Amino acid sequence: MNQHLRTIPDDIVPENTAPKESWLVEVDRLKDEGDFKGALAVLNPRLRGGDLEIRTIDRAALCYFYLGNEHTAISLMKVMCDRWPDTAAVWGKLASMQMAAGDKESAIENFKKALELDPYLIRALTALNNLEPFSPMSGHTARLKKLAKWKDLPPKDASIVFNALGNIERRQKKPAAAMRHFLKSKELLGAKFNPVDSTQLVDIQTAVFKANDPLEMPSDGPKMVFVCGLPRSGTTLTETILKRHSSVGSVGESKALGSTYREVRKYCEDVGRGSNPWSWFGSLTDQEILVFRKFYYTAALRGDDKGPVVVDKMPLNCFNIGLAHVLLPEAKIVFMSRHPLDVGLSNISISFRELTPFTCKLEWMGHMTSEVYRSALDYQSKVQDQMRVQSYEALVREPETQIRGLLAHCGLDWEDACLNPEEGAGIVNTASVNQVREKINTKGLEKWKPFEKQLQPMAEALGGQEWISKWQEWDRNAALTGKFEPGSS
């Protein structure tokens, strides 16, 4: 395979075919499970003992990075750059960490260093295009076009290349050409999505779920705030606003609630209570609820003290609001509402680190959007004040008014720092890495308009203008009351 197909993987050095040593197997297992502290417990004694192999330092840097210790992670990456200065991927990974930590100038410098060593290093090339956009006639754009023609390019790498070309066309105000590249980028991923699954899930939810009288819960963990909605709906901005409050910590895009849901389902199936996605509801004993509550806290917090109020920001947790209501009745839910066509365009034009199947076709985006809102409408009608619908448009147009309402919903006093989320963004590992470094602004509104024609398949799958008009009414209500339906806040 062409040497220029190298990217910036989690592990810089490709594994050979020889079996891994047992310690390395254990590190990779812990890392894959998100137990970065556990992985470091294996790695750090080796580092202190003089094991300065690239695979050891690289894994340690990655673990520190995901634990939020960007200083140590970047310091380790700089050690790697000193020891292996001719390895392009090392410079590229250093730049990626600097970009996520908000050091844009250093990231640009080191992506360029990586590209001096290897002009076709795909992740460095496409990341630099996001930070310092390429002109259509630049040498970097020419290399992207050349890469797009390579037949032996792995699908994920080819997808990233076509996405970058789409964004170059978009900046030239060529929506049709941009959309062709975006759709090609998604097609290459080979995603599979069955719209019937989400419809059936919400059908069962609306028929089965109802609000319970909550148990008297022990003081065994912080008050959780679940920020959810569709990907690219403003969840990262809202999390960053909340994190500026002195009482608030965050577990980021945690998979803890989803993992807890799977454990609950498996348990209920194992004890003969059924395999239906909602068989658990109404069948858990008080003791079982407390056990799974503890399971969630353990998975989310991993032994860390994040403060009295903790944000859990995973967009599609919106389908698991019912479980959160049962296990954590004191928790608060924030559901983000952003114009569906802006959300659709943003999802189709982003290259996600992890495959998100329904974002790979406009028709799928339309279907999933309608089901997410159908689920959220049902949940709010039942859990009532536990859930706030936060209009993205209102948030960026009237930040102080909306943030006051958001903080009040979470039981928090006003703090001026929440008006300046860009000052405390920290490490950002989501697709919003660049946007959250900016002051709250309206640049994310009405981006769909130049693409109105290209977005018609999504609009039709939603239910056409009739559905969009309903959404506009829901969003206006949310701006005033925090609810889909009109009424007092």
DASUL-V700043 format. One record per helix or strand of 3 or more residues. SS is the DSSP state (a for helix, b for strand). FROM is the first residue (numbers start at 1). TO is the last residue. If there is no record, write none. Layout:
SS,FROM,TO
SS,FROM,TO
This chain:
a,3,5
a,22,32
a,36,48
a,54,66
a,70,83
a,88,100
a,104,117
a,122,131
a,139,149
a,155,171
a,175,187
a,195,208
b,223,228
a,235,243
b,248,250
a,256,270
a,286,301
b,309,313
a,315,327
b,332,337
a,340,348
a,357,360
a,362,386
b,387,391
a,392,397
a,399,409
a,416,419
a,421,424
a,435,437
a,449,451
a,456,462
a,464,481
